[in-house]
Amino acid sequence: MASNSSKHPMLPISTAPMEEKEKLIKADEKLFKGSAMTKRGAYAAISYMSCAVLLVMFNKAALTSYNFPSANVITLFQMICSCAFLYTLRRWKLITFTAGESLVGSDGTFVPLKTLMHTLPLSAAYLLYMLATMESVRGVNVPMYTTLRRTTVVFTMIMEYFLTGQKYTPPVIGSVGLIVVGAFIAGARDLSFDFYGYAVVLIANLTTAVYLATIARIGKSSGLNSFGLMWCNGVLCGPVLLIWIFIRGDVEMAINFPHLFSPGFLVVMLLSCILAFFLNYSIFLNTTLNSALTQTICGNLKDLFTIGLGWMLFGGLPFDSLNVAGQFLGFLGSGLYAYYKVMGK
């Protein structure tokens, strides 16, 4: 027996690397246990927050710094650019529109009519979301805009409950309540109160909640990936929005805009369209990989950078002690939600 054991001196040692690997795998799984938050989901959330901060800045620059008269025209340009990007990438077989479809052997076809009609409610929600969000940026300063938008979490929780039956644990509900309380405290001394601006922001919150909850419900049942859902939204919403801006006379206002061919304005518009494309993709990816509420909370977490940049570039809400306290509570609530989500509580 001694001779047999001496013939296999490496046997006990060889199990150590395997045990270490298993420990690492278990540790990695534990990091995201009990939730839909995977590493890919975390990357999607970070990508969304980065794009969202920059897009708000460029949209605000176009609508206020250059005083562009129509948010709807900007939305239409963003849709056209998005569809052009998707069409080119699909024709070159660099992307697919169907979940699980392989690029190898792909025939380059687009979305069938039946699938397109299946996504009609999602496209309607997307159109309302885009119009309300773009208009809401105009009437309210950037810091106050982000403060009011933080109340979207409540609308999202309600819509998820009715559309998908999603329920949340007391720690998550508590963190959301902290976000809302912080938002009201932060906005208590906003002297630039504008009833129309505030009303549009609240409508944008409602449409955002409906849109995200619809992604969670229809997006997963359509068989399409994020690119396919973006394509359906552009194809269905683009013609409707084009008709709407013709009726409102926005086309004439855009043509008569004095800075239409200004190099600075064109750069702002180009970057806005590119960022809108990546933002929409990251929204679909983040919502389908994680949840609608997680997507909303990510919007709250990125507000720290949005408020700082907006205050430095565009001015607006004065940062007194009450406002700082409210902002801190809001970010604390967002951080607690992120912690509970990752740890599966």
N, C-alpha and C positions, 0 to 999 in steps of 0.2 A: 504493500500500500504506500509505503514511503517512496518506493521507486516510481509508482504511478503518479503520485502527487508532484514529484520532482520533474516529471515530464511535462507538466502543465503549469509552470510557474506564473504565466501571464493571465490565467483564467480569472482570479479574483480582481486583478488590476483592471482588466478590460471592461468590467461592469461600471467602473467609476465614471468614465466619460458619458456613458448612456444615462446614468442616474443624474448627472449634472444637466444633461440636455432635457430630461424629463422635468427637472425642477424649474429650468428656465421656461419651458413651455407652459407649465402650470402657473408660474408667476406672471407670465404674459397674459394668460387667460384670466387670472384673478384680477388683473388691472381693469378689465372691462366686463367683469362678471355681472350677470343679472340684468344686462341692458343690451341695446342694439349698438352701443358705442364700441366699434372695432377700431383698429388702427387706421383702416381706410376711412372710416367714418370721421375720425378725428382730423385726418388730413383734409377731408371735404369741408369740415366745419371751419378750419383755419383758412382755407382758400376762399370760402364764402366771405368771411369777415374782412379779409384783405381787399377783395374786389368791392365789397359794399362801401367801405370807407372812401375809397378813391372815387367810386361812381357818384356818391352824394356830393363830393366836392366839385366834380366836373359839371354835374347837372345844375348845381347851385351857381356855378360860374356862368354857365350859358344863360340861365333864367334871370339872374340878378346883376351880375357884373356887366354882361353884355346886353341885358334887358331884352332877350329874345322873346317875342310876343306869344308863342304857342308851345306849351309843353306837349301837346298832342303830336305836333310835327316831329319833335325830338323822339317821341315814342315810336312813331312810324319809321323814321330813319333807323332806329335801333332794330326794329323788326326786319326791315329790308336787309340790313347788313347781316343779321343773324341767319336769315334764310339763305343769303348768298354764300356765307361761310359754310353752312351745312350742306348746301347743294354741291359746292365744289369738293368738299371733303368726302362726300358720299360718292360722287362720280369718280373720284380718284381712288375709291375703295380704301380710304384711310380710316373711316369710321363705319359703324353699322347703326341701324335704327331699331333693331330688334334685340331684346335681351338674349344673350347666349348665342347669337349668330356669329359664325366665324368669318373673318375677312377672306380666308382662303376659300376659293370657289364661290364667293358671293357674286350674284348676278347684277348687283348695282341697282336693284329695284327699290322703290320708295315705299311709303305706307299705303296699304290697301284702303279702299274707300270705307269698308266696314269698320276697320280699326280707327280711321279718321273720324267717323261719326261717333264712335265710342268715346272719343276724347273731347267731344263737343262741350260737355259741362265744364271740363277743365279749361278749355280755351276761353269760354265765357267768363269764368272766374279770373283767368289770367288777364283778360282785357280790362275788366273792372279794376283789378289790382294795379295794373300799369298806369291807367289813366288817373286813378285817385292818388297814387304814390307820387307821380310826377307833378301833379297840381299841388299837392300838399307841401312840396319843397319851397314853392314860391312865396306863400303868404306868411311863413313863420321863420324866425331866425334859426340857424342851425342848432345851437344848444337847446332851444326850447322844442324844436322839431324832434330831436332825439329823445328828449324827456317825455313828450307826449306819446311818441311811438313805442316807448317802453311798456305802455299799458296794453299793447297787442297781445301779451301773454294770456291775459284773462279771456279775451275773445277767442284765442286759439284753443285754450283748454275747453271752453264751452262748445266750440264747433267740433273738436275732436270727439267729445263725449257723444254728441248727437249723430255725427256722421260715421264714426268708427267704433263707438262704444268704449273708447279709451278712458281708463281711470288711473288716478295717480295717488301715490302714497302721501301721508301727512307731511313728511319732510319736504317733499317737492312742492306741495300746496303752500306750506309755510314760506318757502323761499320765494315763490311767486308773489305771495302777499307782501313780502318785504320789498320786492321790486316796485310794486304799485304804490305802496306808502312812500317810498323814496321819490318816485316820480311826482307825486302830488306835493311833497315838501319842497322839492327842487323848483317847481313851477309856481309856488305860492306868491312870489314877489315879481313875477314877470309883468312889468309895467307896459309892455307893448302888446297888450291883449287885443286880439283880432278875432271876432266871433266867427267870421267866414273861414279864416285860416285854421282856427282850432277845430271847427266843424269838419273841414276837409281832412285834417289829420286823423280825426276819430273815424271818419268814413274809410280812410285808407287802412286804419287798423282792422276794421271789420272785414274789408275786402281781402286783406292779407291773410287773416285767419281762415276765411272761406277758401282761398286759393291753396294754402298750405294743407289744409285738411282734405281738400279735393285731390291734391297730389298723392297724399297717403292712401286714399281710397281707390281712385281711378288709375293713378299712375302704375300701381303694382298689378292691377288686373288687366291692363291693356296689352301686356307682353312687350311693350316698348322700353327701351332704355332712355337715359336722360336726353340724348341727342334726338331720338325719335319723338319724344314728348315736346321738345323745343320746336321741331319741324312742324308738328301738327298745330301748335299754338300760332306759329307764324303764318301758316297757310290759311287757317280759319280766321284769325283776328286781323291780319293785314288788310284784306279787302273791306272789312267792316269799318276799320279805323280810317281808311282812305275816304270812304263815302262820308263818314262823320266830319272829317276836317273840311271837306268840300262844302258841306251844308253849313258849317259854322263860319266859313270864310277864312279859315286859318291859312290856307294856301296863299291867298292874296297877301295876307299880313307877312307871311314868311318871305315871299318874293320881294316885297317892298322893304324888308329889313335892311337898314343902312350898312350893317356890318356883315352881310351875308357872305361876302367873299374876302373878308378880312382874314389874313393868315392865322392870327391868334384864335379867332372864333372857329375856323375850320379845324385847327388842331384840337381844340376843346371838343368839338363835335365828333371828330374821328376817334379820339380816346374814349369819349362817352359811349359810342357804339361798340367799340371793342370790349370795353369793360362790361357793358350790358350783356354781351354774349357770354362772357365767362361767368358773370354773376348768375345769369339764368341757369347755366349748366350746373354751377355749384349749388344753387338752391334745390334743383331736382335731385342732385346726388346726395346732398346732405339730408333732405327730407325723406328720401327713400331708404337710405342707409341707416338713418337714425330715427327721427320722428318729427312731426310738425312742430311740437313744442320745443324740441331741441333746436330746430332751425330758428325759432323765435328768440330763444335764449341767446343763441349765437349773435343775433342782431343786437341784443342788449350788451353783450360783452364787448363788441366792437365800438360801442358808443363812446367809450373812453377816448379813443383816438379821434372819432368823428367830432366830438365836442371840443377837444383841444385844437384840432386843425381848423374847425369852423370858427371858433372864437378868435384865433389868430388871423385868419384870412378874411373873414366877413364880419366880425364883430357880433354884437347882439346882446344876449342875456348877461348882465353883470354877475360876477362870481362872488356874491356875498356869503356870509357864514351859513345862512339857511340853505342857499342853493348848493353849497359844497356838501353840507350834511345830507341833503336829499340825494345828491349824486352818489355819495359814498354808500348810502343804504341800498340804492339801486344796484350798484356794482357788487356789493356784498351779497345781495340776493341772487344775482346772476352767478357769482362764483360758487355759492352754496348749491345752487341747482346743478351746475356742472360737476361738482364733487359728488352729489348724490346720484347723478346719472351714471357717472363713470364707475362708482362703487356699487351700483345696483341697489340703492336704498329707496 
